[in-house]
Amino acid sequence: MSSPQGGDALANTRRLVKQTGLLISSGVVSYGGQLLLYVVLARVLGTSGFGAWALAFALARTIGPLGILGADWIVLRQASFYQGKGDDARFRRTLYLGFALSAVALTVVGGGLVAAASLIAREVFEDPSIAPLLRLTGITAPLMGIQQIMLAGTQAFKSMREVALLRNLLRPLARVIFVSAAVILVSTEFSAYVGLTIAEAVIAVASVYALNRRIPILGPTKSVDHRDLIKFALPAWGTRALTTSHRDIYSILVGSLAALASTGIFVASQQVAGVSTTIIFAMNQVYAPMGSDLYLQGRASELEGLFKSIAKWSFTLGFPLFCFQIGFPKEILTLFGKSFVEQSFILVFLSVGNLLSFGTGPSTTTLLIAGRARMTLINNISTIGGEVILAIWLIPAYGLLGAGIARVIGVSVNNLIRVIQVRVILGFWPYRLDYWKPLVAGLASLGLAKLVIPVTGLGLRPVTAVAAALVIGVSYVGLVLILRLSDEDKMAINALTGRLRRKGQTN
């Protein structure tokens, strides 16, 4: 007979899996839409044109998190607590505080970029032609910041429906529709970026509407401790800004220190490698409000169980993708065009870096949940700062190879520090004995694919990558089943499939 505590832990895991399953399934659509958009732009604009568009897009995704000054974490962490208590008035006041913090900063940063676009294009990127894209970025970035705050408000209700619908379904659909339409009308990177700006405006309006359906944004409020929330928000802002912009920093560095064509190859490879980070991001979105609630209530053992569950499942889902990416990088990049294949080694480096991320569990989120925002900020400043210094040193001499080396070193140090800190502060590791099962299944599946694919004679084409993915995917699932699922694995699968079974029975 299980203990009440054990039952609570399983209930938390079941809830985690259900909500994460919703995000991952919708995230597949999001990832597919983004991949489709990149493929279309890469083939229409070429490596240099796509590189210019991707560089401006990377700047927008970097500026957005910087401009909101931690407002999303204020809403996600503290408003989640007020929502659990049914205190709508303080929830609303917390939301207003987030607006106040971010509104001025987003306006100043965006306006500054619009004003300085020509100077930045000439002096930093040594390409005056991208100045119009930078001006549009000054408009696009604040729209992304608004989206992030609104969606954090919906996450405070411990439901991922709005995030799944808006971020993972509507946003990629809007981007594909508006950007593709713009490129059809005028096949230039500027036209494509106008389409992107329109898409972001549509999503910003939809996110405000979604939160207002959860709780009327206008209404009565009660006082909250502004000073304490801001004290938490500022270091959390630095951590979130550095974490979310980490992937885009390299796109910007490559664009400023190497050719725009190199930026195009880097961004295409990053999009492929990023499929595993999509899984981590989905799990962290569910884990953050749940973990915050458990920590603030003092339910430490349940928090540990949830932490280990998310670490195990992120590795189980991410490892076969890693095997596919390092085994068939050239075949994968043929999807974007032949000119993207020449430096396919960057995909291998990026995949190794992502392995070190999803292989260490949600350590950063856990430190933030525990109120160690300043510590995580120091972690990010020191490790990412060192990583950027390495990149500035290596990229001019070695190009994309230098970027790959700096990336792997930085990610290794960053994640190792976080895992040790979680162990020292909270007393638990992400790892369990059953990690060997996905590890063995993944390596065996990769070996099988490397034997089978050359025999098919498909050559260096996108269809070869599809065939390799099928071999690895099918054999991986089969081997994991042969190695036997744990009770928790079975419960998680039942949680994911139960809703589908119930729907089937009612039809």
C-alpha angles and dihedrals in degrees: 000000000000122000120246088247091053090047091053090050092052090047090053091049091049091051091046092052095047094050093040090049089056092051096043094048091049089040089062087062091046093050092045091051092049092046091049090050092051093047092051093047094044092052095043100040101030126222097304098043092044089047091055092049092045091049092056090045090052090052091052092051089049097047095046096065091040093055099053093064096215094309091134092057092047089054095040097047106032102027087051088059093049091047090054089054093046091242101146094167094060090040088058093046090051089052091051090052089054090051092049093050095049105035098072095040094049091050094048096046094044093045091047091055092050091051096044098039096111093047093048092047092051102039104030104032098022090222116103090188092077094059093097089053091051091052090054089049088061086063099037097051096060089049089056090049092054090051092053095052094046094049091047086058092055090047089058086074088064090242126117098195096104093043091049092047100042106029099032103032115017097037098054090041092052091047093050093046099045098037093045091048090050093049091049090054096044121005099216135111091242092056090048090052093050086057090051092052091052090049092052091051091053092051093047091056091046092051092053089051092049094054092045088057090055095047128354104256091212114060147090119326139193128209122273131186099271094178095053093046093049090047088057095039101056098059089037087053091054092049094047093044093051093043098048094040094045094094092048096048090074093051088054093045093048089048093052098039101035138022124302087240088063089052089054092052092045094050093046090051091046091053090054094045091045095071089090092050087055087065093049092047092051092050093047091052090058095037097051099066093035093048092045091053092049094046095048089050092051095243095144100162092053090050090053092050092049091047093052093045094054091046093052095046095045089054093045092052097038103045099070089051089053091051091051093049097049092042100051110020097142094048091051095050093052084080089075096043140283093278090065094059099068095079099033090140088084089068089057092051093048091048091053089051091052091049089059089051102049091036094065102052129233094315097147093049090047092053090051091048088054090054095253094131094137091051093051090047091054089047092054097043093050100042099036090042089055090046092053091049089052091049093050088051098044106034098065090052102036106019115205092358089061091049090052094050093048091047095053094046093049096047092047094054094041096053095041091055092049095050091051092048093051088051094050097043103036101019103235142101127215093232132096134178095256092067088095092072099066089037094057093040092051096049092046091049091051091050091051092050092050088055098043104040098059089053092058092064093217094141128204100331138119090255088063090059090050091052092049091049091052093050093048095042097048095042092046093054091045094050093047089054092047090052087053131243123256121237090258091051090053091048091050093050090048089051090052096045100034094083091051091050091050091051090050092052093052094051 
